[in-house]
Structures are given as structure tokens and as C-alpha cells.
Amino acid sequence: MKYICWLAAAVLFSPMAHAQEAEKAQPTGTILRTTLVKPLVGVAGQVAATARDLATFRDPQWSILTLGQIGAASADAYTSMSNLHHCSYCSETGVSRMLVGSRPDAHKYVTAGIFEIGIEAVTAHYFRNRRPAQKWYWRVLWNVPQSLSLYEHVQATRHNAALGL
């Protein structure tokens, strides 16, 4: 019984002793600045550099891939909208259904496309410009996400055009 009393006393009094230790409080602004603001500034800078390089056609390989991806996504959205307007029982299928719904409007396609293509273009631009020169695989891997997206949009466009409603 004695040991249980000592154990209970130790468990009860140890948090009180630990609570007496005082640490210097950090101002909330420094915590917010280090966790949110610095990464957001870096992302904003990368988005600005990506937009500048796309507008000036500074990197032709990346720019052509991005413009091709935009064209394929636009064709996919156009053929999907055309099929949905002509067919009352048709609905969107696949992963895009979770994002835009079963019978989406044009603004949902545009919003989803801006996010998808924007994230992939900024990521590919970052990887292309920050690749290590001695790593041979970086010359190929930077374009994989955009290439897969381009392929999927072309296949979806072909499927929608084959339905030809």
C-alpha cells in the first residue's frame, strides 16, 4: 500500500513541478512568419517566374508541353460539355467526377483545369530549373506529371469524340 501511495504522489506532483518551469514565450508573429509566410513567398515567387517564362517563351520545351497540356484539357472540357448538353442521361466519370460533379458546368471545368494545369506547370518548371546537373534522370523526370496529364486529356477527348452525341 505504501508503494501505491508513493506512486500516486509521484504521478500527481510531477506535472506540478514541470508546470513551474518557465520558458520564454515566443511572439506569435515569429511563429506565423516562419511556418506560413516564408513558404508562401517562395511559392508566389515560383508562380511569378513560371508565368514570366510562359509569357516570354524562355524555355521552349517546357512552354510547348504546357501549351499542349492547356490545349488538350480545353478540348477535353469542350467535348465533355458538348456530350453533357446533348445527352440527358450521360454523366462525368472517373476521378474528375469527385472534383467537378456528375453533371458539371463550364466554370467547374475551368476552375479544375486552372488548378490542375497550374500546379503541374509550376512543379515542372521548378524541377526543370532546379535539377542537379550531374543527375541524368532529372533531364527526363521533370516532364512526367505534365506528360501523363496531357496523355489522359487526349484519351478523354478521343473517348468523348467517339461518343459523338
MOPEVEN-V599397 format. One record per residue. SS is DSSP state (H for helix, E for strand, - for the rest). OMEGA is omega in degrees with one decimal (* if undefined). NEAR is the number of other ideal C-beta (glycine too) atoms within 12 Angstrom. Layout:
BEGIN
SS/OMEGA/NEAR ; SS/OMEGA/NEAR
END
This chain:
BEGIN
-/179.2/7 ; H/-176.8/8 ; H/178.4/9 ; H/177.3/10 ; H/177.8/11 ; H/178.6/12 ; H/178.3/13 ; H/178.0/13 ; H/179.5/14 ; H/179.9/14 ; H/-178.6/14 ; H/-174.7/12 ; H/-178.8/14 ; H/175.8/14 ; H/179.6/11 ; H/179.0/12 ; H/179.7/12 ; H/179.5/11 ; H/179.6/10 ; -/179.3/10 ; -/-177.4/10 ; -/174.7/7 ; -/178.4/8 ; -/-178.7/7 ; -/176.7/8 ; -/174.8/12 ; -/-176.2/10 ; H/-179.3/11 ; H/-178.6/11 ; H/178.3/14 ; H/179.6/13 ; H/-177.8/14 ; H/-177.2/15 ; H/-176.8/15 ; H/-175.5/13 ; H/-169.2/15 ; H/-178.1/15 ; H/176.1/15 ; H/179.8/14 ; H/177.2/15 ; H/177.8/14 ; H/178.7/16 ; H/179.1/19 ; H/176.8/15 ; H/178.5/18 ; H/177.0/26 ; H/178.5/21 ; H/178.4/16 ; H/178.3/24 ; H/179.1/31 ; H/179.2/19 ; H/-179.0/18 ; H/177.0/25 ; H/-178.9/27 ; H/-177.9/14 ; H/-179.8/13 ; -/-176.5/14 ; -/180.0/18 ; -/-171.8/26 ; H/-178.9/14 ; H/-179.8/22 ; H/-178.9/32 ; H/179.1/26 ; H/177.8/20 ; H/179.3/30 ; H/178.5/39 ; H/175.0/22 ; H/178.5/24 ; H/177.7/35 ; H/179.3/27 ; H/180.0/21 ; H/178.4/31 ; H/178.0/36 ; H/178.0/25 ; H/177.7/26 ; H/179.7/36 ; H/-179.1/34 ; H/-179.1/23 ; H/176.7/30 ; H/179.2/40 ; H/178.6/28 ; H/178.8/21 ; H/-178.7/28 ; H/178.9/28 ; H/-177.4/17 ; H/-175.1/15 ; -/-176.5/17 ; -/-178.7/10 ; -/179.0/10 ; -/176.6/21 ; -/178.3/17 ; -/179.3/29 ; -/175.2/20 ; -/-177.6/18 ; -/-177.9/13 ; H/179.1/29 ; H/178.2/16 ; H/-176.4/13 ; H/-173.9/17 ; H/179.6/29 ; -/-175.8/19 ; -/177.0/18 ; -/-172.9/22 ; -/172.5/27 ; -/-178.6/18 ; H/-177.6/19 ; H/176.9/14 ; H/176.3/24 ; H/-179.7/32 ; H/-179.9/21 ; H/179.2/20 ; H/179.2/29 ; H/178.4/33 ; H/179.0/20 ; H/-177.2/19 ; H/-176.0/32 ; H/178.7/35 ; H/-179.6/27 ; H/-179.1/23 ; H/-179.8/32 ; H/178.9/39 ; H/179.4/34 ; H/179.1/27 ; H/178.1/37 ; H/178.5/35 ; H/-179.5/25 ; H/-179.1/27 ; H/-177.2/32 ; H/-177.2/23 ; -/-177.9/17 ; -/173.5/20 ; -/-175.0/14 ; -/-175.9/9 ; -/-179.0/8 ; -/-176.6/13 ; -/-175.5/10 ; -/178.1/13 ; H/178.4/19 ; H/-177.3/16 ; H/-170.4/14 ; H/-176.7/19 ; -/-174.4/29 ; -/-175.9/31 ; H/-179.0/20 ; H/179.9/26 ; H/-179.9/36 ; H/177.7/24 ; H/178.0/19 ; H/177.6/35 ; H/178.8/32 ; H/-179.0/21 ; H/178.9/23 ; H/177.4/35 ; H/178.4/23 ; H/178.0/19 ; H/178.2/30 ; H/177.9/26 ; H/179.1/17 ; H/-179.3/21 ; H/179.1/31 ; H/178.6/18 ; H/176.7/12 ; H/173.5/18 ; -/-178.9/12 ; -/*/17
END
